[in-house]
Amino acid sequence: MHFFVVKKSALYLVGVLALLAIIGSFWMNFNSDATPAISQQKETIREIHLVTGEFKSSKEDGKEIEAYRWDPGTIFVEKGEKVRLKILGVNGKEHPFIIEGTDIKGIVKKGEETVVPLQFDKEGTYRLICMIHTQAENSGPMIAYIVVD
């Protein structure tokens, strides 16, 4: 038969370590600062800048022609991505717009910036349409494409 002799000081040490482990476990579970790092990150919202632009020219007979455009004419976003579309009115007094396939509408005025929050749940191509410049007869079409992947 074998006997083990354990000193009293060793038992105290084991007891203190066990107590520290229990306290540490409770502290990690209940301390609000112990939340995962992912939940502490700030949500990022990507900003995309557009401007209203105008092209003018003259035909051979001297008649002036013009066309309005969104620049850039195509933007790409990810499905579910939060985007802040910032549209600066440079040319034209105002451009009332809709984003086809959504309830989004607004007005871009010359010299002002219009901010449009976007987040698409479905993939596809959405058209940003100026309601004044819809056809060539009224200096259009003023359409930009939002491609959602």
C-alpha atoms as a printed R data frame, in Angstrom:
    type eleno elety resid chain resno       x      y       z
1   ATOM     1    CA   MET     A     1   0.000  0.000   0.000
2   ATOM     2    CA   HIS     A     2   1.054  3.531  -0.819
3   ATOM     3    CA   PHE     A     3   0.280  6.615   1.173
4   ATOM     4    CA   PHE     A     4   0.412 10.204  -0.012
5   ATOM     5    CA   VAL     A     5   1.279 12.935   2.378
6   ATOM     6    CA   VAL     A     6  -0.160 16.351   1.577
7   ATOM     7    CA   LYS     A     7   1.009 19.360   3.485
8   ATOM     8    CA   LYS     A     8  -1.491 21.830   4.842
9   ATOM     9    CA   SER     A     9   0.072 24.692   2.826
10  ATOM    10    CA   ALA     A    10  -0.451 22.759  -0.439
11  ATOM    11    CA   LEU     A    11  -4.168 22.325   0.376
12  ATOM    12    CA   TYR     A    12  -4.477 26.073   0.990
13  ATOM    13    CA   LEU     A    13  -2.818 26.793  -2.358
14  ATOM    14    CA   VAL     A    14  -5.172 24.447  -4.241
15  ATOM    15    CA   GLY     A    15  -8.161 26.008  -2.459
16  ATOM    16    CA   VAL     A    16  -7.075 29.557  -3.305
17  ATOM    17    CA   LEU     A    17  -6.516 28.662  -6.974
18  ATOM    18    CA   ALA     A    18  -9.950 27.002  -7.175
19  ATOM    19    CA   LEU     A    19 -11.581 30.063  -5.587
20  ATOM    20    CA   LEU     A    20  -9.810 32.376  -8.044
21  ATOM    21    CA   ALA     A    21 -10.967 30.215 -10.962
22  ATOM    22    CA   ILE     A    22 -14.579 30.370  -9.770
23  ATOM    23    CA   ILE     A    23 -14.460 34.144  -9.252
24  ATOM    24    CA   GLY     A    24 -12.846 34.629 -12.677
25  ATOM    25    CA   SER     A    25 -15.538 32.525 -14.321
26  ATOM    26    CA   PHE     A    26 -18.329 34.588 -12.740
27  ATOM    27    CA   TRP     A    27 -16.551 37.823 -13.670
28  ATOM    28    CA   MET     A    28 -16.225 36.786 -17.351
29  ATOM    29    CA   ASN     A    29 -19.882 35.740 -17.563
30  ATOM    30    CA   PHE     A    30 -21.414 38.776 -15.895
31  ATOM    31    CA   ASN     A    31 -19.061 41.635 -16.712
32  ATOM    32    CA   SER     A    32 -20.578 43.874 -19.414
33  ATOM    33    CA   ASP     A    33 -17.107 44.755 -20.697
34  ATOM    34    CA   ALA     A    34 -16.511 41.114 -21.558
35  ATOM    35    CA   THR     A    35 -18.809 41.189 -24.619
36  ATOM    36    CA   PRO     A    36 -17.261 39.987 -27.860
37  ATOM    37    CA   ALA     A    37 -15.227 42.523 -29.828
38  ATOM    38    CA   ILE     A    38 -17.524 42.192 -32.860
39  ATOM    39    CA   SER     A    39 -20.481 43.735 -31.041
40  ATOM    40    CA   GLN     A    40 -18.309 46.671 -29.957
41  ATOM    41    CA   GLN     A    41 -17.424 47.629 -33.538
42  ATOM    42    CA   LYS     A    42 -19.226 50.620 -35.015
43  ATOM    43    CA   GLU     A    43 -21.492 49.873 -37.922
44  ATOM    44    CA   THR     A    44 -19.967 51.214 -41.117
45  ATOM    45    CA   ILE     A    45 -22.061 52.972 -43.724
46  ATOM    46    CA   ARG     A    46 -20.400 53.450 -47.102
47  ATOM    47    CA   GLU     A    47 -20.813 56.849 -48.731
48  ATOM    48    CA   ILE     A    48 -21.219 57.148 -52.487
49  ATOM    49    CA   HIS     A    49 -21.104 60.591 -54.087
50  ATOM    50    CA   LEU     A    50 -23.024 61.580 -57.230
51  ATOM    51    CA   VAL     A    51 -23.492 64.906 -58.982
52  ATOM    52    CA   THR     A    52 -25.987 66.262 -61.478
53  ATOM    53    CA   GLY     A    53 -24.303 67.119 -64.758
54  ATOM    54    CA   GLU     A    54 -25.265 68.833 -67.979
55  ATOM    55    CA   PHE     A    55 -23.830 68.427 -71.453
56  ATOM    56    CA   LYS     A    56 -24.409 71.172 -74.030
57  ATOM    57    CA   SER     A    57 -23.568 71.322 -77.682
58  ATOM    58    CA   SER     A    58 -24.743 72.936 -80.908
59  ATOM    59    CA   LYS     A    59 -25.886 71.219 -84.068
60  ATOM    60    CA   GLU     A    60 -24.644 72.324 -87.495
61  ATOM    61    CA   ASP     A    61 -27.735 74.487 -87.927
62  ATOM    62    CA   GLY     A    62 -26.847 76.345 -84.692
63  ATOM    63    CA   LYS     A    63 -29.613 74.788 -82.627
64  ATOM    64    CA   GLU     A    64 -28.437 74.119 -79.066
65  ATOM    65    CA   ILE     A    65 -28.904 70.680 -77.592
66  ATOM    66    CA   GLU     A    66 -28.369 69.545 -74.017
67  ATOM    67    CA   ALA     A    67 -28.627 66.458 -71.859
68  ATOM    68    CA   TYR     A    68 -28.657 65.981 -68.093
69  ATOM    69    CA   ARG     A    69 -26.945 63.054 -66.382
70  ATOM    70    CA   TRP     A    70 -26.158 61.584 -62.972
71  ATOM    71    CA   ASP     A    71 -22.428 61.131 -62.552
72  ATOM    72    CA   PRO     A    72 -21.325 58.420 -62.084
73  ATOM    73    CA   GLY     A    73 -24.031 56.746 -64.125
74  ATOM    74    CA   THR     A    74 -23.637 53.328 -62.503
75  ATOM    75    CA   ILE     A    75 -22.868 52.393 -58.895
76  ATOM    76    CA   PHE     A    76 -22.404 48.963 -57.352
77  ATOM    77    CA   VAL     A    77 -23.532 47.905 -53.863
78  ATOM    78    CA   GLU     A    78 -23.751 44.605 -52.051
79  ATOM    79    CA   LYS     A    79 -27.097 43.111 -51.057
80  ATOM    80    CA   GLY     A    80 -27.777 44.162 -47.437
81  ATOM    81    CA   GLU     A    81 -25.000 46.779 -47.435
82  ATOM    82    CA   LYS     A    82 -25.831 50.090 -45.782
83  ATOM    83    CA   VAL     A    83 -25.052 52.985 -48.106
84  ATOM    84    CA   ARG     A    84 -25.440 56.720 -47.862
85  ATOM    85    CA   LEU     A    85 -25.931 58.205 -51.335
86  ATOM    86    CA   LYS     A    86 -24.850 61.864 -51.376
87  ATOM    87    CA   ILE     A    87 -26.061 63.715 -54.463
88  ATOM    88    CA   LEU     A    88 -24.782 67.236 -55.145
89  ATOM    89    CA   GLY     A    89 -26.872 69.475 -57.385
90  ATOM    90    CA   VAL     A    90 -24.448 71.128 -59.835
91  ATOM    91    CA   ASN     A    91 -26.462 71.701 -63.007
92  ATOM    92    CA   GLY     A    92 -30.191 72.314 -63.344
93  ATOM    93    CA   LYS     A    93 -32.422 74.127 -60.847
94  ATOM    94    CA   GLU     A    94 -33.831 70.914 -59.361
95  ATOM    95    CA   HIS     A    95 -34.168 67.241 -60.125
96  ATOM    96    CA   PRO     A    96 -37.069 65.401 -58.452
97  ATOM    97    CA   PHE     A    97 -36.200 61.705 -58.496
98  ATOM    98    CA   ILE     A    98 -37.386 58.210 -57.685
99  ATOM    99    CA   ILE     A    99 -35.512 54.943 -57.293
100 ATOM   100    CA   GLU     A   100 -37.518 52.453 -59.297
101 ATOM   101    CA   GLY     A   101 -38.639 49.359 -57.385
102 ATOM   102    CA   THR     A   102 -38.512 51.182 -54.017
103 ATOM   103    CA   ASP     A   103 -40.495 53.829 -52.130
104 ATOM   104    CA   ILE     A   104 -37.524 56.206 -52.279
105 ATOM   105    CA   LYS     A   105 -38.053 59.649 -53.780
106 ATOM   106    CA   GLY     A   106 -36.635 63.121 -53.250
107 ATOM   107    CA   ILE     A   107 -35.379 66.311 -54.858
108 ATOM   108    CA   VAL     A   108 -31.837 67.398 -55.661
109 ATOM   109    CA   LYS     A   109 -31.499 71.199 -55.796
110 ATOM   110    CA   LYS     A   110 -28.706 73.221 -57.366
111 ATOM   111    CA   GLY     A   111 -25.956 74.018 -54.852
112 ATOM   112    CA   GLU     A   112 -27.316 71.590 -52.251
113 ATOM   113    CA   GLU     A   113 -26.482 68.038 -51.258
114 ATOM   114    CA   THR     A   114 -29.278 65.499 -50.890
115 ATOM   115    CA   VAL     A   115 -28.521 62.470 -48.693
116 ATOM   116    CA   VAL     A   116 -30.349 59.227 -49.461
117 ATOM   117    CA   PRO     A   117 -29.930 56.209 -47.148
118 ATOM   118    CA   LEU     A   118 -29.988 52.935 -49.089
119 ATOM   119    CA   GLN     A   119 -30.090 49.252 -48.208
120 ATOM   120    CA   PHE     A   120 -31.342 46.693 -50.711
121 ATOM   121    CA   ASP     A   121 -32.646 43.263 -49.689
122 ATOM   122    CA   LYS     A   122 -32.837 41.922 -53.245
123 ATOM   123    CA   GLU     A   123 -30.228 41.655 -55.969
124 ATOM   124    CA   GLY     A   124 -30.931 43.423 -59.218
125 ATOM   125    CA   THR     A   125 -30.572 46.709 -61.059
126 ATOM   126    CA   TYR     A   126 -32.473 49.690 -59.706
127 ATOM   127    CA   ARG     A   127 -32.865 52.885 -61.756
128 ATOM   128    CA   LEU     A   128 -32.393 56.357 -60.242
129 ATOM   129    CA   ILE     A   129 -34.681 58.431 -62.476
130 ATOM   130    CA   CYS     A   130 -35.018 62.220 -62.681
131 ATOM   131    CA   MET     A   131 -38.736 62.868 -63.177
132 ATOM   132    CA   ILE     A   132 -38.158 66.092 -65.180
133 ATOM   133    CA   HIS     A   133 -35.637 64.685 -67.659
134 ATOM   134    CA   THR     A   134 -37.262 61.382 -68.598
135 ATOM   135    CA   GLN     A   135 -36.837 61.503 -72.400
136 ATOM   136    CA   ALA     A   136 -34.661 63.099 -75.096
137 ATOM   137    CA   GLU     A   137 -37.373 65.725 -75.697
138 ATOM   138    CA   ASN     A   138 -36.751 67.106 -72.193
139 ATOM   139    CA   SER     A   139 -32.935 66.770 -72.127
140 ATOM   140    CA   GLY     A   140 -32.925 63.225 -70.863
141 ATOM   141    CA   PRO     A   141 -33.131 60.486 -70.060
142 ATOM   142    CA   MET     A   142 -31.424 61.285 -66.753
143 ATOM   143    CA   ILE     A   143 -31.032 57.787 -65.340
144 ATOM   144    CA   ALA     A   144 -28.369 56.194 -63.147
145 ATOM   145    CA   TYR     A   145 -28.149 52.481 -62.420
146 ATOM   146    CA   ILE     A   146 -27.710 50.992 -58.955
147 ATOM   147    CA   VAL     A   147 -26.476 47.421 -59.376
148 ATOM   148    CA   VAL     A   148 -27.027 45.243 -56.303
149 ATOM   149    CA   ASP     A   149 -25.046 41.974 -56.101
